[in-house]
Amino acid sequence: MNWDLEAIQTAGWVQTLDYLEELGSTNDHALLTASDNRPHPRLILCNQQQAGRGRGSNRWSVTRGALTFSLVIEPESMGIPRERWPTLSVAVGGALCAAIQPLIPEADVRLKWPNDVYANGRKLGGILVEVPAVTPPRLVIGIGVNVLNSATTAPEELRSRMVALCDLQATTTGTSSRSVVLAAILNELKQHLVRLENDPLSLAPHWRSLCFLTGRTVTLDDGVRTVTGACQGIDDDGALRIYTEFGPQRCLGGTIRGYEPLKDSD
Ligand code: BTN
């Protein structure tokens, strides 16, 4: 599996590229090397990730052919103030959807709050944003996308819940290489992060239009309480809005424990 590393670096945004053939987790590597003072953004890319992590205790399964990388950014030099950091996961999700949708024009690509990308109701990608304790402040944006790792060869327990780009592209546009997908994601990420700096409110309508959970009955666990109700979409600050029996609730963080199909569709 070859990478077009030159194209990724000469595209201009990424200033430092660390390519590793194999790694436990690109986010772990990024956190351990967060004080590296080479120019940022710094991309950590690996061909085969062995112990990828998701949010909480979730794992990112080991499957050959997935695109797995972490991008370390310096929010201060990008003009992203600390109060906007909580929206980063959703903003990155919007950028991922924008990069991926044109590659699978017939699929329904959506953002499943707060950190997943779904295509046709199945998980296609995930995001893990972490904050290392370094000065100047840096943020680690970990991204995994199922590209060449077809659901048909995935472990039994994942098969019905995941999908890969190659599963959705086979009959139409042909299969994209991981380099092509990475280049498209970096390009969108750059644009979305610039908007997070200059015009953050312009991003919110995009998130809302992509929200997979809107209109569904959802159950969210934020570590303190469980909130169940009809999802009303994503607010300007990235919070999920849920209409419960006690009225509307805004959830700034948490894990979606369950959701119901949309009435009259899926
Ligand atoms: C989730 O599903 O909760 C998020 C998954 C994020 C996985 C990516 S793969 C690259 C990066 N390195 C990791 O260990 N995790 C992220």
Boltz pocket constraint, residues with backbone or C-beta under 6 A from the ligand:
constraints:
  - pocket:
      binder: B
      contacts: [[A, 24], [A, 25], [A, 26], [A, 27], [A, 28], [A, 49], [A, 51], [A, 52], [A, 53], [A, 54], [A, 55], [A, 58], [A, 59], [A, 60], [A, 67], [A, 68], [A, 69], [A, 70], [A, 115], [A, 125], [A, 126], [A, 127], [A, 128], [A, 142], [A, 143], [A, 144], [A, 145]]
      max_distance: 6.0
